[in-house]
Amino acid sequence: MSDRMKKQIGKNSRQTRVRAKLNGNADRPRLSVTISNMHISAQIINDDEGKTITAVSTIGSKLTGTMTERAATVGAEIAKAGKAKKVTAVVFDRGAKQYHGRIKALAEAARKNGLEF
């Protein structure tokens, strides 16, 4: 098995382990965060219905600054979009990433702008 394949298997198992403990419903939807090398996206998802309530991404936007600053901006925007859809409490889904750096900046900005988790 190649090293690349081992990394992918490890990532998938971490993500599955985190998602097994989380479930978003109508009362507390799931705030799912995805971070790539270039972009950051966040979605608020109702898992009972299988629908995305709202989503924010840096794709196609003119945001500048470091990735951590962009993550904080996305966190603030997803909190505002969630409040517009009457979502105040969510379950935070960090995926396979550690709660550190960009993930932490996004989460703190979302909390600062009114989301509870």
N, C-alpha and C positions, 0 to 999 in steps of 0.2 A: 504494500500500500504506500502510495506516495505521501510526502509531507503535506502537500496541498490538500489531499483527500482527508488526512488526519485532522487538519485544521478545520475543515468544513464539517466533519463529523462531530468534533468537539463543540463547534458553534451551534450546530443543530441540537445537540443534547442539552447545552446550557439554556437555549431558548425554550425548548420543550419543558425543562424543569421549572423555569420561571412561569411559563404560561399555564402549567398544570395547577398552580396554586392560585391563579387569578381567573375571575369570571366577571365580565361586565354585564350588568342588567339595566333595566330602565331607571332604577333608583341611583345606582352608581355605575355608570358606564366605564369602559376601560380606556385609558389614555395611553396609546401605543406610540412609542418613539422609535424612529429609524434614522440612523446616522451613517452616511457613507463618507468617502474621502472628500467629496465636493459639496454635498447637500445634506440638509436636515429636514425631516418631515415628522409631523405629529398628527395623530388622528384620535378622535373620540368616537368609540365604537360601542354599540349596544349588541352584545353577543347573543342575547335571547332572540332578537330579530335578525341578526346577521347584517346589520346596516351601519354605515358610517354616518354619524350625526354631523360632524364637521371635521375639516382637515385644513392644515396650514403647512406650507412647504417653502423652502428657499428656491426651488426650481422656478425659473422664470422671473424671479424678483431681482431687484437692483441693490440688495443689501450688500454693504461693504463691511470690512473689519475682519477680525479673527473669527474662526469657527465657533469659539466660545461665545463671542458677542452675538453672532448670528443665532446660536442656540438660545440665548436669553431672549432675543427678539421673537423667535418662533414661540417660545414659552409664553411670553406676554400676549402674543396674538391669539394663540389657541385658547388662553384663558378668557380673553375678550369674546372670541367667537363662541365659546361654550356658554358664557353668561348670556349672550344674545339668544341662544337656543334653550335657555333656562336650565343649564347644567351647572351645578355648584359643587358637587362632590364626585370624584372619580377614583378609580383604582389605577395606580401607576404601573405600567408595563414597560420595563427598561429593555426587554428583549434579552440578547446575549451579552450586553454590555454591562460593565461595572457601574455602580452609582458613584461616578467620579467625573470630574472635568466637564465635558459638554453636556452629559446627561444631567449632572447635578445643577449646572447653570440653567438648563431648560426647566427643570423641576422647581427650582427656587423662584424663577421668574413667574412661573404659572401660579405658584402659591401666593406670591406677592400681589398678583393681579386678581386674586379671588377664588381660585380653585382649591378645594380641600382634598387632601389625600395623605 
